[in-house]
């Protein structure tokens, strides 16, 4: 028996698996509001106490960089350590960055898990790039070792934002006046959507409806409010629509940047919680044109497949796959 979890700043999913049944058939699964708990041990004990399983291993995907078995969550005051969690829970625990966990799942996703934006021509064994805007901006990649794909974590979402036009240059200046460092995550994420919206509102690009202003003031997370107003075909808000379009343009540009950095001839996968909510914008020609617009290297990026991950539990699936891979490597499961 293994335990896998996707621990986010807002929501946490925990599941129990039998290695005989595989990672697609959890025996039990629960979803929790992360803020309802004062730490991961209490959250996991709640799950274990309810279902009563005895686990031999756990892999936890967390929304934080992981180094030397330790993760400091960006949007929560939590510090997680593998050795402490193992001592508290009574079985080995491994921490993975949540995008690292998602990357584990990429080679195992099927047609129903993906939307193909650009078929391209995947090079067998070519490196795969993964970019995922949600509460933050996650980036990862996979390399072929001759037998299987190996995922690698990255903190590329915190790299310096590079404006592509005058509007983005003004957006950079707007955010820089308020923050010391303007990374891609400050723009290409849920909080980034609100940053873009605030910039466009203050610049006077479109009027802010009073009802929307009130909704944003009441919302704990303004990004879903903005996205919903942008994607509403009957009552579309011009200001919200423009904010989402700027977000999508920046996402396309950074996806292309990541693809160049890792030479993603195996494909570019766009994951995270936001892309499935803005699919109509991703399916427009402008998205691919921006992603592939890389000057003298545009031809290289244009050949790369581009796919959107629709499975909302890809990180959980990846965490389960990582745990099962560990069991195989330890000799507890057949290859």
C-alpha positions as CSV (number, residue, x, y, z in Angstrom):
1,X,0.0,0.0,0.0
2,X,1.2,3.5,-0.9
3,X,-0.1,6.9,0.0
4,X,0.1,9.8,-2.5
5,X,-0.9,13.4,-2.1
6,X,-1.0,16.7,-4.0
7,X,-0.5,19.4,-1.4
8,X,-1.5,22.9,-2.7
9,X,-1.7,26.2,-1.0
10,X,-5.5,26.1,-1.4
11,X,-6.5,22.4,-1.8
12,X,-4.9,19.1,-0.9
13,X,-5.8,15.7,-2.4
14,X,-4.8,12.5,-0.6
15,X,-5.2,9.0,-2.0
16,X,-4.4,5.4,-1.1
17,X,-3.3,2.9,-3.7
18,X,-2.6,-0.8,-3.9
19,X,0.4,-1.5,-6.1
20,X,-1.5,-4.4,-7.6
21,X,-4.3,-2.1,-8.8
22,X,-2.0,0.5,-10.1
23,X,-2.0,4.4,-10.1
24,X,-5.3,4.8,-12.0
25,X,-7.4,3.1,-9.4
26,X,-7.1,4.6,-5.9
27,X,-8.8,2.6,-3.2
28,X,-9.7,5.8,-1.3
29,X,-9.4,9.5,-2.1
30,X,-10.2,12.6,-0.2
31,X,-10.0,16.4,-0.9
32,X,-9.3,18.9,1.9
33,X,-9.0,22.6,2.3
34,X,-5.3,23.0,3.2
35,X,-5.9,26.0,5.5
36,X,-8.2,23.9,7.7
37,X,-5.1,22.2,9.1
38,X,-2.1,23.5,11.0
39,X,0.3,21.1,9.2
40,X,0.7,18.1,6.9
41,X,1.0,15.5,9.6
42,X,-2.5,16.3,11.0
43,X,-4.0,16.4,7.5
44,X,-2.5,13.0,6.6
45,X,-3.5,11.5,9.9
46,X,-7.1,12.6,9.3
47,X,-7.1,10.6,6.0
48,X,-5.3,7.6,7.5
49,X,-7.6,7.6,10.6
50,X,-10.7,7.6,8.4
51,X,-9.6,4.7,6.1
52,X,-7.4,2.7,8.3
53,X,-4.9,1.5,5.8
54,X,-1.3,0.6,6.7
55,X,1.2,2.2,4.3
56,X,4.7,1.2,3.3
57,X,5.6,4.4,1.6
58,X,4.3,7.9,0.7
59,X,5.2,10.5,-2.0
60,X,3.9,14.0,-1.4
61,X,3.7,16.5,-4.2
62,X,4.0,20.0,-2.6
63,X,3.7,23.5,-4.0
64,X,7.3,24.4,-3.1
65,X,10.9,23.8,-4.1
66,X,12.3,20.7,-2.5
67,X,16.0,20.5,-1.6
68,X,17.8,17.9,0.6
69,X,14.4,16.5,1.7
70,X,13.0,19.8,2.8
71,X,10.3,22.0,1.4
72,X,9.3,25.5,2.5
73,X,5.9,26.2,1.1
74,X,5.7,29.6,-0.7
75,X,2.1,30.5,0.1
76,X,1.8,28.8,3.6
77,X,4.0,29.1,6.7
78,X,4.8,25.4,6.6
79,X,8.3,23.7,6.5
80,X,8.1,20.0,5.5
81,X,11.0,17.6,6.2
82,X,11.0,14.0,5.0
83,X,12.7,12.6,8.1
84,X,10.3,14.4,10.5
85,X,7.3,13.3,8.5
86,X,8.5,9.7,8.3
87,X,9.0,9.7,12.1
88,X,5.6,11.1,12.7
89,X,3.7,8.9,10.3
90,X,5.7,5.7,10.7
91,X,6.7,5.0,7.1
92,X,9.1,6.5,4.5
93,X,8.0,9.8,3.0
94,X,9.4,11.5,-0.1
95,X,8.7,15.1,-1.0
96,X,8.4,16.2,-4.7
97,X,7.8,19.6,-6.1
98,X,4.2,19.5,-7.4
99,X,5.4,20.1,-11.0
100,X,8.0,17.4,-10.6
101,X,5.1,15.1,-9.6
102,X,3.1,16.2,-12.6
103,X,6.1,15.5,-14.9
104,X,6.1,11.9,-13.6
105,X,2.6,11.6,-15.0
106,X,3.2,13.1,-18.5
107,X,4.4,9.9,-20.2
108,X,1.4,8.0,-18.8
109,X,-1.4,10.4,-19.9
110,X,-3.8,9.2,-22.6
111,X,-5.9,10.8,-25.2
112,X,-8.7,11.7,-22.8
113,X,-6.2,13.5,-20.5
114,X,-4.9,15.8,-23.2
115,X,-5.9,18.4,-25.8
116,X,-3.6,18.7,-28.8
117,X,-3.1,22.3,-29.9
118,X,-0.3,21.4,-32.3
119,X,0.5,17.9,-33.6
120,X,4.0,18.7,-34.5
121,X,6.6,16.0,-34.9
122,X,7.9,14.5,-31.6
123,X,11.4,13.2,-31.7
124,X,11.6,9.7,-30.1
125,X,13.3,10.1,-26.7
126,X,13.3,13.9,-27.1
127,X,13.2,16.1,-24.0
128,X,9.7,17.1,-22.8
129,X,8.9,20.5,-21.3
130,X,6.1,21.0,-18.8
131,X,4.8,24.5,-17.8
132,X,1.9,24.9,-15.4
133,X,0.3,28.2,-14.2
134,X,-1.9,27.9,-11.1
135,X,-1.4,29.5,-7.7
136,X,2.2,29.8,-8.9
137,X,4.0,29.1,-12.2
138,X,5.6,25.6,-12.2
139,X,8.1,24.4,-14.7
140,X,9.7,21.0,-15.2
141,X,11.2,18.8,-17.9
142,X,11.8,15.1,-18.7
143,X,14.8,13.4,-20.3
144,X,15.0,9.9,-21.8
145,X,17.6,7.6,-20.1
146,X,17.4,4.9,-22.7
147,X,14.7,3.0,-20.9
148,X,12.2,5.5,-19.6
149,X,11.6,9.2,-19.1
150,X,13.1,10.7,-16.0
151,X,11.5,13.9,-14.6
152,X,13.5,16.9,-13.3
153,X,12.3,19.7,-11.1
154,X,12.9,23.4,-12.0
155,X,12.2,26.8,-10.5
156,X,12.1,28.5,-13.9
157,X,8.9,30.3,-13.1
158,X,10.9,32.7,-10.9
159,X,13.2,33.7,-13.7
160,X,13.1,37.4,-14.7
161,X,10.1,38.4,-16.8
162,X,11.1,39.7,-20.3
163,X,8.5,42.0,-21.9
164,X,7.8,41.5,-25.6
165,X,6.0,44.7,-26.5
166,X,5.2,48.2,-25.2
167,X,2.2,47.0,-23.2
168,X,4.2,44.3,-21.4
169,X,7.0,46.8,-20.8
170,X,4.5,49.1,-19.0
171,X,3.2,46.1,-17.1
172,X,6.7,45.3,-16.0
173,X,7.2,48.8,-14.8
174,X,3.8,48.8,-13.0
175,X,4.7,45.6,-11.0
176,X,8.3,46.6,-10.5
177,X,7.1,49.7,-8.7
178,X,5.3,47.4,-6.2
179,X,7.6,44.5,-6.0
180,X,11.4,44.1,-5.8
181,X,11.5,41.3,-8.4
182,X,9.3,40.8,-11.4
183,X,9.3,37.1,-12.4
184,X,7.2,35.2,-14.8
185,X,5.2,33.9,-11.9
186,X,4.2,37.4,-10.9
187,X,2.3,37.6,-14.2
188,X,1.7,34.1,-15.4
189,X,-0.3,32.7,-12.4
190,X,-3.5,33.2,-10.5
191,X,-2.2,36.2,-8.6
192,X,-0.5,37.3,-11.8
193,X,-3.9,37.6,-13.5
194,X,-5.0,40.0,-10.8
195,X,-1.7,41.9,-11.3
196,X,-2.5,42.2,-15.0
197,X,-6.1,43.2,-14.3
198,X,-5.0,45.9,-11.8
199,X,-2.5,47.3,-14.3
200,X,-5.0,47.5,-17.2
201,X,-7.7,49.0,-14.9
202,X,-5.3,51.7,-13.6
203,X,-4.1,52.4,-17.1
204,X,-7.7,53.0,-18.2
205,X,-7.7,50.3,-20.9
206,X,-11.4,49.5,-20.1
207,X,-14.0,50.3,-17.6
208,X,-14.3,48.3,-14.4
209,X,-18.0,47.4,-13.8
210,X,-19.2,48.2,-10.3
211,X,-20.6,44.7,-9.8
212,X,-17.2,43.2,-10.7
213,X,-15.4,45.6,-8.4
214,X,-17.6,44.5,-5.5
215,X,-17.1,40.8,-6.4
216,X,-13.4,41.2,-6.4
217,X,-13.4,43.0,-3.1
218,X,-15.4,40.1,-1.6
219,X,-13.4,37.3,-3.2
220,X,-10.7,35.5,-1.3
221,X,-9.1,34.7,-4.7
222,X,-9.8,37.3,-7.4
223,X,-8.4,35.2,-10.3
224,X,-11.4,32.9,-10.8
225,X,-13.7,35.9,-10.7
226,X,-11.7,37.6,-13.5
227,X,-11.4,34.4,-15.6
228,X,-15.1,33.7,-15.3
229,X,-16.0,37.2,-16.3
230,X,-13.7,36.9,-19.3
231,X,-15.0,33.6,-20.5
232,X,-18.7,34.4,-20.1
233,X,-20.0,34.6,-23.7
234,X,-23.2,36.4,-22.8
235,X,-21.8,38.9,-20.2
236,X,-18.2,39.1,-21.1
237,X,-16.2,41.8,-19.3
238,X,-13.9,43.7,-21.7
239,X,-11.4,44.5,-18.9
240,X,-11.3,40.8,-17.8
241,X,-11.1,39.5,-21.3
242,X,-8.1,41.8,-22.0
243,X,-6.4,40.7,-18.8
244,X,-6.8,37.0,-19.7
245,X,-5.5,37.6,-23.2
246,X,-2.3,39.3,-21.8
247,X,-1.9,36.3,-19.4
248,X,-2.3,33.8,-22.3
249,X,0.2,35.8,-24.4
250,X,2.8,35.7,-21.6
251,X,2.1,32.0,-21.0
252,X,2.7,31.3,-24.7
253,X,6.0,33.3,-24.7
254,X,7.4,31.6,-21.6
255,X,6.3,28.1,-22.8
256,X,8.4,28.8,-25.9
257,X,11.3,30.0,-23.8
258,X,11.2,26.8,-21.7
259,X,11.0,24.7,-24.9
260,X,14.2,26.4,-26.2
261,X,16.1,26.1,-22.9
262,X,15.6,22.3,-22.7
263,X,15.3,21.7,-26.4
264,X,11.8,20.1,-26.0
265,X,11.8,18.0,-29.2
266,X,9.6,15.5,-27.4
267,X,6.8,18.1,-26.9
268,X,5.5,21.0,-24.8
269,X,2.9,20.2,-22.2
270,X,0.8,23.0,-20.6
271,X,-0.6,21.9,-17.3
272,X,-1.9,23.6,-14.1
273,X,-5.3,24.7,-13.0
274,X,-5.8,27.8,-15.2
275,X,-5.2,26.5,-18.8
276,X,-8.4,24.3,-18.9
277,X,-10.4,27.3,-17.9
278,X,-9.2,29.4,-20.8
279,X,-9.1,26.8,-23.6
280,X,-10.8,29.0,-26.2
281,X,-7.9,31.5,-26.0
282,X,-5.3,28.7,-26.2
283,X,-7.0,27.3,-29.3
284,X,-6.7,30.6,-31.1
285,X,-3.9,30.9,-33.7
286,X,-2.3,33.8,-31.8
287,X,-1.3,31.5,-28.9
288,X,0.8,29.1,-31.1
289,X,2.2,32.1,-33.1
290,X,3.4,33.7,-29.9
291,X,4.8,30.4,-28.6
292,X,6.7,29.7,-31.8
293,X,7.9,33.3,-32.4
294,X,11.6,32.7,-31.4
295,X,13.4,34.5,-34.1
296,X,16.1,32.4,-35.8
297,X,15.0,29.4,-33.8
298,X,11.3,29.6,-34.6
299,X,11.6,26.6,-37.0
300,X,12.8,24.4,-34.1
301,X,9.9,25.3,-31.8
302,X,7.4,25.1,-34.6
303,X,8.1,21.4,-35.0
304,X,7.4,20.6,-31.3
305,X,4.0,19.1,-30.3
306,X,2.0,21.3,-28.0
307,X,-0.6,19.7,-25.7
308,X,-2.8,20.9,-22.8
309,X,-3.1,18.6,-19.8
310,X,-6.8,18.3,-19.0
311,X,-6.6,15.8,-16.2
312,X,-6.9,17.9,-13.0
313,X,-5.3,15.2,-10.9
314,X,-2.1,14.8,-12.9
315,X,0.1,15.8,-9.9
316,X,-1.6,13.1,-7.8
317,X,-1.2,10.5,-10.5
318,X,2.5,11.5,-10.8
319,X,3.0,11.2,-7.0
320,X,1.5,7.7,-7.1
321,X,3.7,6.7,-10.1
322,X,6.8,8.0,-8.3
323,X,5.9,5.9,-5.2
324,X,5.4,2.8,-7.3
325,X,8.7,3.5,-9.1
326,X,10.5,3.6,-5.8
327,X,8.9,0.3,-4.8
328,X,10.2,-1.2,-8.1
329,X,13.7,0.3,-7.6
330,X,13.7,-1.2,-4.1
331,X,12.8,-4.6,-5.5
332,X,9.3,-4.7,-4.0
333,X,7.6,-4.7,-7.4
334,X,8.4,-6.3,-10.8
335,X,9.6,-4.0,-13.6
